[in-house]
Amino acid sequence: MLTYETCCLCPRQCKVDRTAGERGYCGAPDRALVAKTMIHKWEEPALAGNGGSGAIFFGGCTLGCIYCQNRAISQKPVGQEMDSELLRKTMEELIAQGAENIDLVTPTQYLPTIVPALTPKLPVPVVYNCGGYERVETLQELDGLVDIYLPDLKYADAALAGGLSGAKDYFRVAAGAIKEMVRQTGAPRWNGEKIVKGTIIRHLILPGQVENSLKVMDWIGENFAPGEVLVSLMRQYTPMEATKNLPPFDRRITEEEYDSVLSWMYLNDLEGFIQEPDAADAAFIPEF
């Protein structure tokens, strides 16, 4: 059951009563906070298409990644308060502007508000864009409501996950969550050059952490048949204020690092998307 009372929406299971003003790890209240809406042209081409994704950025996050590019809105819950009715209207306005999909960015902490807004079915795919750190029980409540899952698979290394995102159990949790996502969507389905159903696993290569990335590619290759999922191999890591004095996270990744992981991705018979070198540019970070 998706509820703000005794909140167990995310794996941290804080069990606070957000309706009574209590706040858990994410700090979010019992109403959705929308930090930004936009036609987002920079998602994977198979998602953005010609019209762009209808991105709804929610304030706050259940992870705590110190290198987060959306830190201005992720580290604390900020944004315009919306109930389910207003959120639905916002989705319909984005579609009227030409959005190819509705892209829910970091939505987990507000699912009790979001889920009613998804009924009746929207005329475009619904994308669940998350950090991968999700409860299977929560995802099961979304079965049939989400068309495309877009999770990160950030870490296979527990120490790295604990140090950078405050979640030592990240890999175990994300692995189970992604299996549930794929169970719901099945293999990718296309309408021309656009994906309309399926799971795309994003992996951001971190500087100096090639071994972590290779283990992530291995896990995907071992657990899914060729073509069952798509992989988006990202090179857009950009040092943020919190990492400027934390080597090696104070630099961008090298060509050698990216090429090493890309080669390993292909050796695992994984299909998907790659990024150009200029993706690692602060200019691509939305202004909040």
N, C-alpha and C positions, 0 to 999 in steps of 0.2 A: 504494500500500500504506500502510495506517495503522499507524504504528509509532512507539514512543518512541525507537528507535535512529535516529541520523542524522535528527533530527526536522525534518520539512518540512511539518507539519500546517497551518501558517498561512503567509501570504504573506511573512513575514520569513525563513523558511527558514534558521533558525539552524544546523541540521545538527549539533546537539550530541547526545551519547548520554545521554539522560535515565536510562537503566537503569544507567549507570555513575556517577550522581550529578552529571552535568553539568547546568547550567541555562541556558536560553536567555533571550530577551527577556521572556517571560511569567513566568519563575521557577518554573514548575510542575514537580513531580516526575513519576515514572513510575507514578503511581497517582492515581485520581480523588479530588479533595477536594471534598466537598459541604458548602457553608457553611450552607445552610438548605433545608428543604423545607416547603411550605405549600400550603394551598388558597388560591389567589390570585384574589380577586374583582375585581381592578382592571384586568385585561386588556380588550381590545376586547370588547364585549358578544357579538359573534358567536363569540368564542372561549370566554369565561368561562361563558356560558350561566347557568343557575340554580345549578349546582353549583360553579362556579369552575374555574380551571385548576389542575392538579397541578404546581406549579412546583418545579423542582429548580435551585437556584442553586449554580453551581460557583465555586470560589475561583480568583482570578486572571483575567487577560484578555490577549488578544493585541494590544489597543489600549491607549492610555494617556491617555484623555480626562480633562483636568483638571477638567471639570465633572461627572464621573460621579456619579450619585446613589447608586450602590452602591459607592462608593469604599472603604468599610470592608472589602470582600471582593475588590474587583476589582484593587486596586493591589498586592496581594500574595496568593499562593496560600494560603488558609486553609480549614479545614473538616475534617470527619470523613473519614478514609480509607475508601474503598469499592472493593471489587473488583466485577467484573461481576455476580456472583451476588447480592451484597448490594444493588447498585444496582437490579437487577431486582425484588428483593423490595420495595424502597422504592417503586418505580413501582406495583407491585400494591397496596401499602398505600394509596397516594394514590387509586387508582381505587376501592378499597373504601370510602373516605371520601366518594365522590361526585364525584371529579374528572372533568370533561368531556373532558380531554385530559392528556397528559404534556408539560409545557412545560419544555424543556431550555434553561436560561438561561446564556449564555456557555459553550457546551460544547466548542468546537473543540479546546482544548488537551488534552482527555481522551478524544478519540474512540476510541483503541484499547481503552479500558475500556468506553465507552458502547455501541459498536456491538454487541458480543456480547449485551448486556442487552436489545436490541431484538428478539431472536429467541427464541421464536416471536412472531409479530405480536401486539401488544397489542390489546385490544378497544376502545380509544379512539384518536383521532388522536395522532400524535407531532408536536410543534411544535418547530422548530429556531429558537430565539430568539437572534439574534446581532447583532453590530455591522455586518454587511455586508462586513467586511474578511476575505474568505475566498478560498482557492485553489480554482479550478475543479476541479483534479485531486482535491482532497480531497472536494469536494461530489459528484463522480461516484461515490465509494465509498458514498455515502448514498442513491443512487438506489433507490427502492422501500422504503426504511426510514423516510423522513420524509414525512408527509402534508401538513404546512403549514409553509412557510418564513415566518419573521417577521424579515426583516433590516431594519436601519436603512439608510437612504441619507442620511448625515449631510452630506456636502459635495460640491459641484461645484468648489470653490475649493481648489487645491493648497496655497496658502500657509496658508489657514485650517486645513486638515487637518494640515499639518505642525506648526503652532504649537499647536494645541489637542489633537491626538491622536498626534503623533509619527509621522505616516504621510503624507508628501507624495504618495505614489502611490495614496492612498485611492480617488479617484474612478475611475481606470482599473481598479483591482482590483475594487472593489465593483460597477461596471457589468458586468464580465464574470461575476462571481459571481451577480448577480441574474438575468442572462439564463439561466444554467445552472439556477438554481432554478425559473424559470418553465418551462423546457424539461421539467423533471422532473414538475412538478405540473399543468401546463396551467392553463386558466382556473379560477377558483373554483367549487367544487361545494358545494352546500348540502343540509342535512337540516333542513327547516323553517327556523328562524332561526339555525341554527348552521352555520358553515363546517366542512367535513370534509376538504377538499383545496384547495390553491391557495397563492398567494403574496401576502402582505400586506406592503407596503413602508412602513415607518415613517419619518417625517421630523420631527425635533425642530427647531422654529424657534429660532434663537439670537438673542439681543438684538443689534440693530444690524446684522444680517446678512440682511436681506430679499433682497438681490440673489442671494446664495448659494442661498436657498430657491427663488427663481423659476427659477434655472437647473436645479435638481433637478427641479422640476415639468416644465420643458420637456423634459428628457431622458426622463423617464418617458412623457410624452405622445408623444414622437417615436419611442419604441422599442417601445411596446406598444399594441395595439388597444384601443379602449374596452371595459372590462369584463374584459380579459385579466389584469389585476392589480388589487388594491385598494390604496388609499393611506390610511394612518392619519396624519393631520396633527396633530402634538402641540404643545401649548402649555405643557407641564408644566415647562419649564426653571425650575430653582430655583437661585439662587446658592449655591455651596458654599464651604467655607473657602478653597480654593485660588483662588477667583475674586473674593473680597471686595474686593481691591485691584487689580482688573484690569478697568477699564471698557472696553467697555460690559457685560462679562460679570458685573458686580456687581449687575445688576438683572434683573427678570423682563421678559418681552416685553410690549409694549403691545397694546391692542385693535387699534390701527391696523396694527401689524405683522402680527398674526394674520389680520386681515381681508384685507390685501393679498395674502398668500400663498394664503388660501382662495379668493379670487376667481380668482387665476391657476390654481389647481388645477382649478376648474370650467371655465375657458377652455380648458384642455387636455383636456377631456372625461374627467377622472379621477373615479372613484367610490371611496367608502370611508367613513372615519370621521372625526369631528371631536371635539375635547375642549372641555369647559366651562372657564370661567376658573378655577374653584376647583381644577382639576387641578394647578396650580402651588402646591403646598402640601407642606411637608416631612412632614406627617402621612401622606401616601400612600407615603412611602419605607419599605419593610419594615425592621424592626429586625433587625440582624444581631448 
